[in-house]
């Protein structure tokens, strides 16, 4: 298990981390979320010693993380960490060798991941000649090449087309199924909700929400309501208590209400006033939880 324990980090007057604490368990995926500048990248870099915290500790399997421990980790930085003029296959072999693999094993692993990621035909291409999405795939392969026990991925889904996202998502699922601990940051909250078992939301350097995604949604103090009818919707909604937010999306009223709000009266009024075309009352989405947490 990866433990991030009470990390603090300042850059002059700027507080990057202010007691950041969370954990990532083997066989599970954790979505690490937060607004821009909240401290996500600083916390992730701390795992690899790229940032030295002012206080706090990073532990793996109950022990402090040391350079030898990090050889068992895989890291995918948000900013490209590849040699632009180096051939793709050579680059992956080099990354494997850095992590202690033999040249033969690293070459075999590079062949495997290039095939999985659909890049076999580009194995001898300089990395800088690849598209953004394909460079993203090579960066993931570099994190996977040495069969890491822990994967730390900073915005791995950024800039990928839908097929690329599907490929990346299935690889991450397979890594978690194999018992790896996986933590990744993303601004694509719908994908995080689909993929992740757990979530940690950071704001101003502190974790403000953490836990199992389903349990957090069930226990949330808010609910999600969508309504579309042929009738006087605004009149009906004006009597609804506990409204946190409301907007119209593609002709539907999308409303966040208190969990204690009784919406049955709204449905009854809607049915009396017109044809109900769409009515959904559900636990909040991860996007709803995020907005509540960082507001």
KEVEXFI-933844 format. One line per 4 residues: number of its first residue (from 1); their letters; for each residue x, y, z of C-alpha. Coordinates in nm, 4 decimals, always signed. Layout:
BEGIN
NUM	a	X:Y:Z; ... .
***
This chain:
BEGIN
1	xxxx	+0.0000:+0.0000:+0.0000; +0.1156:+0.3533:-0.0816; +0.0699:+0.5978:+0.2050; +0.0969:+0.9741:+0.1646 .
5	xxxx	+0.1224:+1.1032:+0.5199; +0.0764:+1.4685:+0.6186; +0.2827:+1.6199:+0.3362; +0.3643:+1.9898:+0.3573 .
9	xxxx	+0.5379:+2.1954:+0.0883; +0.5771:+2.5687:+0.0400; +0.7320:+2.7644:-0.2450; +0.7951:+3.0998:-0.0810 .
13	xxxx	+0.4530:+3.2389:+0.0071; +0.2717:+2.9738:-0.1982; +0.1407:+2.6724:-0.0050; +0.1458:+2.3740:-0.2427 .
17	xxxx	+0.0739:+2.0999:+0.0129; -0.0848:+2.1592:+0.3520; -0.1106:+1.8260:+0.5326; -0.1936:+1.6144:+0.2268 .
21	xxxx	-0.2809:+1.2581:+0.3359; -0.4260:+0.9648:+0.1410; -0.3509:+0.6016:+0.0542; -0.3602:+0.3771:-0.2524 .
25	xxxx	-0.4231:+0.0046:-0.2064; -0.2973:-0.2813:-0.4272; -0.5509:-0.4035:-0.6798; -0.7399:-0.0741:-0.6769 .
29	xxxx	-0.7462:+0.2423:-0.8834; -0.7592:+0.5791:-0.7124; -0.8553:+0.8957:-0.8959; -0.6562:+1.1908:-0.7630 .
33	xxxx	-0.8606:+1.5001:-0.8376; -0.8444:+1.8715:-0.7772; -0.8628:+2.2092:-0.9497; -0.5567:+2.3502:-1.1235 .
37	xxxx	-0.2924:+2.4508:-0.8706; -0.4442:+2.2399:-0.5912; -0.1239:+2.0398:-0.5316; -0.1783:+1.7203:-0.7340 .
41	xxxx	+0.1459:+1.7270:-0.9316; +0.3505:+1.8307:-0.6275; +0.2133:+1.5366:-0.4300; +0.2791:+1.2917:-0.7146 .
45	xxxx	+0.6330:+1.4186:-0.7658; +0.6956:+1.3742:-0.3937; +0.6434:+1.0000:-0.4355; +0.9445:+0.9891:-0.6674 .
49	xxxx	+1.1686:+1.2281:-0.4770; +1.1371:+1.4886:-0.7527; +0.9977:+1.7226:-0.4882; +1.1270:+1.7121:-0.1313 .
53	xxxx	+0.8429:+1.7913:+0.1127; +0.9074:+2.0298:+0.4000; +0.7369:+1.7791:+0.6298; +0.5519:+1.4501:+0.6096 .
57	xxxx	+0.6364:+1.1096:+0.4673; +0.5725:+0.8763:+0.1743; +0.5608:+0.5048:+0.2612; +0.5290:+0.1871:+0.0527 .
61	xxxx	+0.4328:-0.1404:+0.2202; +0.4786:+0.0315:+0.5545; +0.8364:+0.1422:+0.4881; +0.9808:+0.4814:+0.3885 .
65	xxxx	+1.0266:+0.5149:+0.0126; +1.3966:+0.5066:-0.0826; +1.5642:+0.5073:-0.4280; +1.5633:+0.1263:-0.4446 .
69	xxxx	+1.1900:+0.1243:-0.3728; +1.1229:+0.3664:-0.6585; +1.2694:+0.1186:-0.9075; +0.9468:-0.0784:-0.8541 .
73	xxxx	+0.7296:+0.2247:-0.9349; +0.6088:+0.3435:-1.2739; +0.5612:+0.7168:-1.3371; +0.3874:+0.8947:-1.6215 .
77	xxxx	+0.4434:+1.2711:-1.5861; +0.2020:+1.5243:-1.7290; +0.4893:+1.6955:-1.9083; +0.6543:+1.4637:-2.1589 .
81	xxxx	+0.9492:+1.2731:-2.0058; +1.0823:+1.1248:-2.3304; +1.3909:+1.1860:-2.5425; +1.2452:+1.3423:-2.8591 .
85	xxxx	+1.5108:+1.2225:-3.1064; +1.5474:+0.8705:-2.9664; +1.3731:+0.5853:-3.1485; +1.0631:+0.4570:-2.9727 .
89	xxxx	+1.1810:+0.0980:-2.9176; +1.5296:+0.2058:-2.8108; +1.3778:+0.4492:-2.5660; +1.1612:+0.1850:-2.3991 .
93	xxxx	+1.4535:-0.0572:-2.3732; +1.6576:+0.2207:-2.2115; +1.3787:+0.2906:-1.9600; +1.3607:-0.0787:-1.8760 .
97	xxxx	+1.7359:-0.0985:-1.8245; +1.7223:+0.1982:-1.5843; +1.4798:-0.0045:-1.3734; +1.7145:-0.3012:-1.3561 .
101	xxxx	+1.5933:-0.5159:-1.6467; +1.8294:-0.7091:-1.8714; +1.8539:-0.5856:-2.2284; +1.6803:-0.9006:-2.3550 .
105	xxxx	+1.3903:-0.8713:-2.1097; +1.3529:-0.4985:-2.1736; +1.3422:-0.5561:-2.5516; +1.0766:-0.8270:-2.5135 .
109	xxxx	+0.8679:-0.6051:-2.2854; +0.9020:-0.3140:-2.5296; +0.7792:-0.5357:-2.8145; +0.4831:-0.6454:-2.6028 .
113	xxxx	+0.3681:-0.2982:-2.5050; +0.4177:-0.1516:-2.8503; +0.1895:-0.4246:-2.9847; -0.0714:-0.3704:-2.7121 .
117	xxxx	-0.0686:+0.0040:-2.7769; -0.0783:-0.0290:-3.1559; +0.2661:+0.1222:-3.2102; +0.4639:-0.1696:-3.3547 .
121	xxxx	+0.4955:+0.0009:-3.6930; +0.6444:+0.3092:-3.5253; +0.9067:+0.1218:-3.3227; +1.1954:+0.2775:-3.5170 .
125	xxxx	+1.0487:+0.6268:-3.5415; +1.2003:+0.9141:-3.3440; +0.9556:+1.0012:-3.0670; +0.9247:+1.3626:-3.1828 .
129	xxxx	+0.7697:+1.2456:-3.5133; +0.4748:+1.0846:-3.3366; +0.1404:+1.2539:-3.2789; +0.0526:+1.3818:-2.9316 .
133	xxxx	-0.1682:+1.0792:-2.8674; +0.0980:+0.8314:-2.9762; +0.3600:+1.0042:-2.7627; +0.1151:+0.9649:-2.4763 .
137	xxxx	+0.1024:+0.5915:-2.5488; +0.4837:+0.5675:-2.5497; +0.4942:+0.7522:-2.2182; +0.2537:+0.4962:-2.0712 .
141	xxxx	+0.4640:+0.2106:-2.2100; +0.7677:+0.3630:-2.0353; +0.5778:+0.3479:-1.7049; +0.4714:-0.0140:-1.7678 .
145	xxxx	+0.7910:-0.1558:-1.9180; +0.9359:-0.2945:-1.5921; +0.6120:-0.4457:-1.4534; +0.5821:-0.1842:-1.1792 .
149	xxxx	+0.4062:-0.2595:-0.8501; +0.2733:+0.0968:-0.8308; +0.1644:+0.3184:-1.1199; +0.1471:+0.6953:-1.0716 .
153	xxxx	+0.0023:+0.8640:-1.3786; -0.0429:+1.2390:-1.4169; -0.3214:+1.3156:-1.6690; -0.2731:+0.9913:-1.8697 .
157	xxxx	-0.5955:+1.0412:-2.0680; -0.5248:+1.3988:-2.1773; -0.5306:+1.4589:-2.5517; -0.6373:+1.1068:-2.6492 .
161	xxxx	-0.9119:+1.0315:-2.9008; -1.2011:+0.8057:-2.7848; -1.0284:+0.4897:-2.9099; -0.7094:+0.5898:-2.7312 .
165	xxxx	-0.9038:+0.6546:-2.4117; -1.0671:+0.3101:-2.4351; -0.7286:+0.1433:-2.4883; -0.5695:+0.3311:-2.1992 .
169	xxxx	-0.8650:+0.2601:-1.9695; -0.8546:-0.1144:-2.0370; -0.4797:-0.1238:-1.9691; -0.5308:+0.0509:-1.6355 .
173	xxxx	-0.8112:-0.1907:-1.5448; -0.5903:-0.4882:-1.6314; -0.3076:-0.3514:-1.4172; -0.5401:-0.3143:-1.1185 .
177	xxxx	-0.6806:-0.6652:-1.1757; -0.3223:-0.7939:-1.1675; -0.2843:-0.6527:-0.8151; -0.1048:-0.3289:-0.8972 .
181	xxxx	-0.1797:-0.0098:-0.7084; -0.2822:+0.2594:-0.9581; -0.3232:+0.6304:-0.8905; -0.3896:+0.8829:-1.1635 .
185	xxxx	-0.5013:+1.2407:-1.1914; -0.7496:+1.3589:-1.4496; -0.9907:+1.6418:-1.5211; -1.2205:+1.3973:-1.7061 .
189	xxxx	-1.4372:+1.3173:-1.4058; -1.6858:+1.0984:-1.5929; -1.4004:+0.8657:-1.6901; -1.2630:+0.8656:-1.3354 .
193	xxxx	-1.6083:+0.7714:-1.2064; -1.6262:+0.4793:-1.4509; -1.2716:+0.3574:-1.3870; -1.1824:+0.4165:-1.0247 .
197	xxxx	-1.2643:+0.2262:-0.7071; -1.1538:+0.5134:-0.4857; -1.1040:+0.8876:-0.5099; -0.9128:+1.1590:-0.3276 .
201	xxxx	-0.9995:+1.5227:-0.3937; -0.7371:+1.7826:-0.3058; -0.8020:+2.1547:-0.2688; -0.5484:+2.4159:-0.1555 .
205	xxxx	-0.3024:+2.1418:-0.0653; -0.5363:+1.9416:+0.1596; -0.7473:+1.6323:+0.0929; -1.1090:+1.7442:+0.1325 .
209	xxxx	-1.2825:+1.4225:+0.0228; -1.1511:+1.0660:+0.0070; -1.2889:+0.7144:+0.0030; -1.4731:+0.4568:-0.2059 .
213	xxxx	-1.6542:+0.6243:-0.4962; -1.9859:+0.4405:-0.4486; -1.9892:+0.4904:-0.0726; -1.9115:+0.8609:-0.1108 .
217	xxxx	-2.1973:+0.9012:-0.3567; -2.4427:+0.7111:-0.1341; -2.3439:+0.9124:+0.1746; -2.3384:+1.2513:+0.0003 .
221	xxxx	-2.5713:+1.5232:+0.1363; -2.6899:+1.6022:-0.2174; -2.8863:+1.4316:-0.4939; -2.9053:+1.4783:-0.8712 .
225	xxxx	-3.2383:+1.5520:-1.0416; -3.3055:+1.5743:-1.4163; -3.6456:+1.6791:-1.5464; -3.7960:+1.7413:-1.8899 .
229	xxxx	-4.1698:+1.7896:-1.9413; -4.4136:+1.9529:-2.1788; -4.5547:+2.2014:-1.9344; -4.4758:+2.4917:-1.6954 .
233	xxxx	-4.1505:+2.3545:-1.5545; -4.0367:+2.6786:-1.3898; -4.3600:+2.7009:-1.1888; -4.3151:+2.3480:-1.0590 .
237	xxxx	-3.9497:+2.3937:-0.9695; -4.0117:+2.7236:-0.7876; -4.1696:+2.5281:-0.5002; -3.8800:+2.2811:-0.4743 .
241	xxxx	-3.6902:+2.3106:-0.1471; -3.3196:+2.2495:-0.0896; -3.1941:+2.3479:-0.4358; -2.8123:+2.3803:-0.4415 .
245	xxxx	-2.7765:+2.4560:-0.8134; -2.9830:+2.4441:-1.1310; -2.9093:+2.4670:-1.5015; -3.0668:+2.3757:-1.8338 .
249	xxxx	-2.8701:+2.1267:-2.0440; -3.0046:+2.0280:-2.3887; -3.3566:+2.1244:-2.2868; -3.3477:+1.9363:-1.9561 .
253	xxxx	-3.3456:+2.0939:-1.6121; -3.0470:+1.9572:-1.4207; -3.0721:+2.0292:-1.0494; -2.8645:+1.9472:-0.7427 .
257	xxxx	-3.0798:+1.9263:-0.4289; -3.0335:+1.8351:-0.0638; -3.0563:+1.4613:+0.0005; -3.3445:+1.5303:+0.2399 .
261	xxxx	-3.5526:+1.7006:-0.0312; -3.8749:+1.5154:-0.1125; -3.9032:+1.5195:-0.4932; -4.2183:+1.3064:-0.5131 .
265	xxxx	-4.4359:+1.6159:-0.5048; -4.2397:+1.7594:-0.7971; -4.3009:+1.4442:-1.0001; -4.6713:+1.4466:-0.9133 .
269	xxxx	-4.7033:+1.8132:-1.0131; -4.5094:+1.7486:-1.3340; -4.7431:+1.4630:-1.4300; -5.0488:+1.6829:-1.3648 .
273	xxxx	-4.9061:+1.9744:-1.5639; -4.7882:+1.7976:-1.8799; -4.6201:+1.4997:-2.0400; -4.3115:+1.3902:-1.8448 .
277	xxxx	-4.0469:+1.3068:-2.1038; -3.7554:+1.2544:-1.8672; -3.7301:+1.2219:-1.4889; -3.4179:+1.0928:-1.3125 .
281	xxxx	-3.3442:+1.1139:-0.9418; -3.0119:+0.9655:-0.8397; -2.7076:+0.9862:-0.6173; -2.4746:+1.2668:-0.7252 .
285	xxxx	-2.2192:+1.2238:-0.9993; -1.8509:+1.2537:-0.9200; -1.8644:+1.5929:-1.0913; -2.1318:+1.7025:-0.8407 .
289	xxxx	-1.9180:+1.5823:-0.5482; -1.6149:+1.7600:-0.6901; -1.7975:+2.0896:-0.7255; -1.9303:+2.0669:-0.3701 .
293	xxx	-1.5848:+1.9799:-0.2326; -1.3896:+2.2625:-0.3952; -1.6517:+2.5363:-0.3923 .
***
